[in-house]
């Protein structure tokens, strides 16, 4: 499920493949992933234009066109694929841009929980979605982080994943960040002192930046990450104990019960 590091890697991929090429044609294979635009509208708005640049906020990727902005959200299982041979169209490609260099970019989305939309203004979109600041934005410093969490009740993991508080962290990276500081995901947010909050903040930046550096590929993650051991009975990289699966807000969470003490 694409989270901030995955979308940052998609951005890098998009920038390296799809920028500054004229879009010759667009094929919508499944209009279910279109949020605010019809298939024919998307085709006519994109054809003849070119992507001029990209930006990312949280789990959203924005691609600037001559007149519009294409917003990509990848849902649970999305990705991008750039390819030349039209016979190699990836399975579950929901929308495809054909470029004037005979290459194609597919928005691949098996479970169709991703979305494409066209907007005019990124700032207005972020406000309408009430998205919090991007957690890797340079302006999102410890003071801003502490302020966004102050007075919040509820479990720290749930708060870190609340895109209206701060944008970018999902289920998998929330577990990694909390494991790195040995804090149990169910710990009430308002019981965390300044020192612990600072450690979580530092771990958040470090974990996400490390993941981006390593192409968001768990096979390349450092040995002290718990993500590669994300299964019931996985081996804790710190103590060698068994990783345990818990349900938190309906999602599977993975913790080391030896390293991360459950709140009473
Ligand atoms: Zn452990």
Boltz pocket constraint, residues with backbone or C-beta under 6 A from the ligand:
constraints:
  - pocket:
      binder: B
      contacts: [[A, 236], [A, 237], [A, 238], [A, 239], [A, 240], [A, 241], [A, 256], [A, 257], [A, 258], [A, 259], [A, 260]]
      max_distance: 6.0
